[in-house]
């Protein structure tokens, strides 16, 4: 596990190994999520990258709109 330091301008530098493993490039957008005092950075992916992610999923048993959060 690597650590980073928050600069006086509230900026972080992501470690090289993490950037390479995740395929992060300059200019990519990250969604920032906070839950229970933990910060998650989630890379935004183009819609094209999600093609086929739900292939073979049957609509039976899906929650109704009223049951969704």
N, C-alpha and C positions, 0 to 999 in steps of 0.2 A: 504494500500500500504506500502511496506517495502522498505527500502533503504539499499544499500551496499556500501562499501568503496573499492576503487581500491588501492591495495597494491603497495609498491615501486617496486615490480616485475611484476606489471600490472596483478595481479590475483584478481579474485572475488570469494566470497563464496556465493552461492545461498542459500537463506533462506530455512529452513527445510520444512515449510508448502508448499512452491512453489515446492520443489523437490518431496514431497510426492504426491501433486495434479497431477503433470505431470508424475509421475512414473519414475523419473530420477534415475539412478544407477551409481556408480563409473565406469569409463571407457567409458561411453556413449559419442558419438560424437555429437556436436552441430554445426549447420551451423550458421555463423555470417553474418547478413545482415544489411546494413546501408542505410538509406534513409532519406534525409532531416534532418540530425543531430540526428536521432533516431536509436538506435542499437536494433536489434531483434535477439534473440537466438532461433533457431528452432531445436528441437531434431531430429536427423536422425533416421528413423524407418526402420526396415528390410523390404525388398520387400514383404515378406510373410504377414506382417501386412496390406499391401495395397490390398490384394486379395479381389475382389468383390466390390471395391470402385466405379467402373463405371458400375456396373450391371444394365442392362436395358437401357443404353444410346444408342440411335439410331444414326447412322453415318450421317443422313441427317442434313443439316444446319451447319455442322462443317466448320470452316474457311479453306480456301485453304492455302497451304504452303506459297504462295507469300504474303498473308495477315497477317501472324504471325509476332510477334515482334522479 
